[in-house]
Amino acid sequence: MVGLAARRHERLQEVSADIRASGGIAIPVPTDVSDEQQATSFVERVHQEFGRLDILVNNAGMLRISSVLDANTSEWRDMTM
């Protein structure tokens, strides 16, 4: 089960179709992770659909080398700009 977030709706549909074709479950959610409310809504949607969120991969923006436990939302916003 995979929740997919990205700004490009078409690409989300393609990736989710590939996952489903392989027998997986995917929920594509158009999301701009530089908008904290959209990012929060995405997490809430995935949690609602699947009942939990095990892993979150943010593969957008710049890279900060630090523990996720020490990161604050300001640093997360910087990583997406």
N, C-alpha and C positions, 0 to 999 in steps of 0.2 A: 504494500500500500504506500503510495507516494502522493504527497501534496506538492504541486508545482506552482511556483510564483515567478512571474516575469512581466515585463511591460509589453512584450510583443505577443498579442493574443494568438496570432496565426501560428507562431512557433510553439506556443504552449499546446495548441491543439494537435500539432504534428507529433510532439514528444509524447503527449498522453495517448495518442492513437498507437504509437509504437509500443508503449508499455502495455496497453490493453491487448494488442495483437500477440504479445508474448505471454498473455495469461495473467498479467498484473492488474492492479487497480490503481487508477490515477485520477486525481482531482486537479484540473487546471484552474488557477485563480489569477486572472490578470491583476498584477500588483506592482506598484512602484515602491520599492523598499526604501527609497529616500524620503518617503512620506510615512512618518511613524504610525499614523492612524491606519493606513493601508496595510502596513506590516503587521500591526496588532490584529487587524481584522483577518488577515490571512491565517495567522496562528490560531485564532479563535475558531475559524471555519474548519481547519484541519482537525483541531481537537474535537469539535462538535461531530464531524463526519466519522472520524476513526476512534474517538474515545480517548486518545492519548497522542502525544508527540514525543517520539523517541530521540530523533536526531534532527537538528536544524543546520543546514549548510548555507551560509551566505557567500555566494560566489560573485558578488558585485562590488564595484568600486575599488578603493585603495586598500592596502593591507596594513594592519597594525599588528605588531608582534607583542602580544601580552596575553595574559590569561583571560578567558571569557568571564571568569568569575570576578575579575577586577574591572571589567569594562562597564562604563556607564552609557546611558542612551545617547549622550552627546558624541561619544567616540563611535558608536554604531552609526549615527547620522553622518559623521565625517567619512566613514568607510564607504558610504553609498553615493557620495557626491563626486 
